[in-house]
Amino acid sequence: MTDFSQPFDLIVVGAGAAGLATANRAVDLGARVLLLEKGEAAGGSAALSAGILWTAPNLEVLRRIQPDGDPVLGPLVVAGYEQAVEDVRAAGVTVSEEWHDHLEWGRACKIDILDLFTKWTRKVVTKGGALLTGVSEVKLVIEDGRVAGASFVHDGESKTAFAGGTVLATGGFQGDPELKQQFIGNGADDIAVRSNPHSVGDGFRLGTAAGGAASRHLSGFYGHTLPSPLPVSPEVFLRLTLYFSTYGVLVNRLGRRFTDESLGDEVSNQFVVREPGRRGILIWDDEVQQKRALAVPYPSGMALDRHAEATKLGARTAETDTLEELVDVVAGWGVDRSALASTLENYQRAATGEPAILDAPLPKRPSPLKTGPFRAIEVQPCITIPFGGLRVNGDSQVLDRDNHPVAGLFAAGADAGGAQDLRYVGGLVFGFVFGRRAADAALAPTLEERGGAQLVSAL
Ligand SMILES: Cc1cc2nc3c(=O)[nH]c(=O)nc-3n(C[C@H](O)[C@H](O)[C@H](O)COP(=O)(O)OP(=O)(O)OC[C@H]3O[C@@H](n4cnc5c(N)ncnc54)[C@H](O)[C@@H]3O)c2cc1C
């Protein structure tokens, strides 16, 4: 039975990557932590993830990939990566060998994320804290101008808990049509959600109601293209993700390209939202099929014929011997036939160095489009996490419009925005790095008050 009569050292709202990393660090500092989770179990989107802990290997790569990312937050992630991996190892959890070409430029390792979360959760509870699942109606308690705790409903009862710091880690606003439309625009309210179902902007709303400001990059988001028209559910999140779109040719319903595909599926995915009907058509030849589409997308990833799988599930797909036949089939999906034919012709010309007019830059490794069979698939955009959220500093403190910290309030993971601009440099790592930093910063005053010694658990 959880004792609410004594204040906790820290309250964490949301028990996914960021929330559990925050709680783990806080427990290491001797804190008594209250973890509030809306779902029936801890884990969030992180528990559905591929478990790849990765980011840019150094500042030079970070700046190349994210020239407009937050100048403080991004570098802290690069600097904090090794500690994040060390935290996983310290829990006694399996960490794979590192590889250095994740998405061609990232450093990465695979971790056993479910085992990690089991261990971190158990640790919180055995050290006198609590994890309450199925929590609803979370509100922040403001006293004397600072966030002093949270009220919520659990097991049908209203409760209030107090703590020196409260960390928002509810995983973003991807599940909320209104915030998606407001910030991403272009009819993004109905784009499919490729994440846990509970991240509906609660952290953002709680934080802004307490005086927090919004971050930059509110229109950017991480996700992937998936075959269309198919319902998007956890069974297809990893199975049907079209990682290899990077190596194909992507057109809209006007038959025109709209992005440099080599920027990555995560970038194409964002641009598809701005195209007619919010749909794209990915086209590739058999060389790309054999070398890229059938290959594992990353070590430990799933090797699968995603075109065949999508066809089986009823998505709009085509496979023909010639490119001309492919254009005919794709035109039947409502795509402008003559524009598509001319787009592919000009692309082929440009790929062989001939002069040609292109709607979007030629990728650095153009798709050959030479060897049949040729394949096409209609794609839909999906959102996993937004890049925008609450404005924070490097200590995960939520900032107001004048960039002053909102006393007692912190945000980490996808609730904290601004670090990523258009391209993607990791998801889990942001939760792990800034969760740890949130715990350090939130508990610093209490540690100081108690003479720098570790906190003594209230039990
Ligand atoms: C299919 C898939 C594959 C992925 N693969 C990778 C990968 O390999 N590597 C990588 O780096 N990233 C990956 N990601 C992204 C990564 O999972 C997220 O970036 C990360 O989980 C975000 O961490 P978070 O703590 O902000 O959110 P989450 O991990 O989603 O945790 C948020 C938690 O808050 C809870 N919550 C929401 N509202 C409330 C509320 N009001 N009160 C209490 N609790 C609440 C949610 O239920 C959830 O448990 C993947 C995601 C998906 C879906």
PDBQT file of the ligand as one rigid body, heavy atoms in Angstrom, charges set to zero:
ROOT
HETATM    1  C1  LIG A 501       7.521   0.619 -33.422  1.00  0.00    +0.000 C 
HETATM    2  C2  LIG A 501       8.503   1.566 -32.789  1.00  0.00    +0.000 A 
HETATM    3  C3  LIG A 501       9.865   1.324 -32.939  1.00  0.00    +0.000 A 
HETATM    4  C4  LIG A 501      10.777   2.201 -32.354  1.00  0.00    +0.000 A 
HETATM    5  N1  LIG A 501      12.102   1.868 -32.402  1.00  0.00    +0.000 NA
HETATM    6  C5  LIG A 501      12.996   2.682 -31.803  1.00  0.00    +0.000 A 
HETATM    7  C6  LIG A 501      14.362   2.295 -31.733  1.00  0.00    +0.000 A 
HETATM    8  O1  LIG A 501      14.737   1.184 -32.087  1.00  0.00    +0.000 OA
HETATM    9  N2  LIG A 501      15.237   3.191 -31.215  1.00  0.00    +0.000 N 
HETATM   10  C7  LIG A 501      14.854   4.405 -30.739  1.00  0.00    +0.000 A 
HETATM   11  O2  LIG A 501      15.687   5.189 -30.299  1.00  0.00    +0.000 OA
HETATM   12  N3  LIG A 501      13.537   4.759 -30.707  1.00  0.00    +0.000 NA
HETATM   13  C8  LIG A 501      12.612   3.912 -31.222  1.00  0.00    +0.000 A 
HETATM   14  N4  LIG A 501      11.293   4.240 -31.170  1.00  0.00    +0.000 N 
HETATM   15  C9  LIG A 501      10.907   5.537 -30.573  1.00  0.00    +0.000 C 
HETATM   16  C10 LIG A 501      10.917   5.445 -29.054  1.00  0.00    +0.000 C 
HETATM   17  O3  LIG A 501      10.170   4.338 -28.640  1.00  0.00    +0.000 OA
HETATM   18  C11 LIG A 501      10.357   6.743 -28.468  1.00  0.00    +0.000 C 
HETATM   19  O4  LIG A 501      11.111   7.816 -28.981  1.00  0.00    +0.000 OA
HETATM   20  C12 LIG A 501      10.464   6.752 -26.946  1.00  0.00    +0.000 C 
HETATM   21  O5  LIG A 501       9.777   5.659 -26.404  1.00  0.00    +0.000 OA
HETATM   22  C13 LIG A 501       9.903   8.056 -26.360  1.00  0.00    +0.000 C 
HETATM   23  O6  LIG A 501      10.088   7.992 -24.979  1.00  0.00    +0.000 OA
HETATM   24  P1  LIG A 501       9.061   8.697 -23.991  1.00  0.00    +0.000 P 
HETATM   25  O7  LIG A 501       9.415   8.286 -22.627  1.00  0.00    +0.000 OA
HETATM   26  O8  LIG A 501       8.976  10.109 -24.330  1.00  0.00    +0.000 OA
HETATM   27  O9  LIG A 501       7.634   8.041 -24.393  1.00  0.00    +0.000 OA
HETATM   28  P2  LIG A 501       7.106   6.584 -24.125  1.00  0.00    +0.000 P 
HETATM   29  O10 LIG A 501       8.192   5.596 -24.115  1.00  0.00    +0.000 OA
HETATM   30  O11 LIG A 501       5.992   6.355 -25.092  1.00  0.00    +0.000 OA
HETATM   31  O12 LIG A 501       6.472   6.677 -22.657  1.00  0.00    +0.000 OA
HETATM   32  C14 LIG A 501       5.417   7.563 -22.368  1.00  0.00    +0.000 C 
HETATM   33  C15 LIG A 501       4.527   6.938 -21.306  1.00  0.00    +0.000 C 
HETATM   34  O13 LIG A 501       3.670   7.922 -20.756  1.00  0.00    +0.000 OA
HETATM   35  C16 LIG A 501       2.395   7.343 -20.547  1.00  0.00    +0.000 C 
HETATM   36  N5  LIG A 501       1.392   8.406 -20.408  1.00  0.00    +0.000 N 
HETATM   37  C17 LIG A 501       0.823   9.154 -21.358  1.00  0.00    +0.000 A 
HETATM   38  N6  LIG A 501      -0.014  10.052 -20.818  1.00  0.00    +0.000 NA
HETATM   39  C18 LIG A 501       0.037   9.880 -19.484  1.00  0.00    +0.000 A 
HETATM   40  C19 LIG A 501      -0.602  10.502 -18.364  1.00  0.00    +0.000 A 
HETATM   41  N7  LIG A 501      -1.449  11.530 -18.527  1.00  0.00    +0.000 N 
HETATM   42  N8  LIG A 501      -0.344  10.030 -17.130  1.00  0.00    +0.000 NA
HETATM   43  C20 LIG A 501       0.504   8.995 -16.942  1.00  0.00    +0.000 A 
HETATM   44  N9  LIG A 501       1.127   8.371 -17.958  1.00  0.00    +0.000 NA
HETATM   45  C21 LIG A 501       0.916   8.807 -19.213  1.00  0.00    +0.000 A 
HETATM   46  C22 LIG A 501       2.218   6.438 -21.742  1.00  0.00    +0.000 C 
HETATM   47  O14 LIG A 501       1.226   5.451 -21.493  1.00  0.00    +0.000 OA
HETATM   48  C23 LIG A 501       3.627   5.840 -21.863  1.00  0.00    +0.000 C 
HETATM   49  O15 LIG A 501       3.766   4.666 -21.083  1.00  0.00    +0.000 OA
HETATM   50  C24 LIG A 501      10.344   3.361 -31.671  1.00  0.00    +0.000 A 
HETATM   51  C25 LIG A 501       8.976   3.571 -31.483  1.00  0.00    +0.000 A 
HETATM   52  C26 LIG A 501       8.061   2.674 -32.041  1.00  0.00    +0.000 A 
HETATM   53  C27 LIG A 501       6.595   2.881 -31.787  1.00  0.00    +0.000 C 
ENDROOT
TORSDOF 0
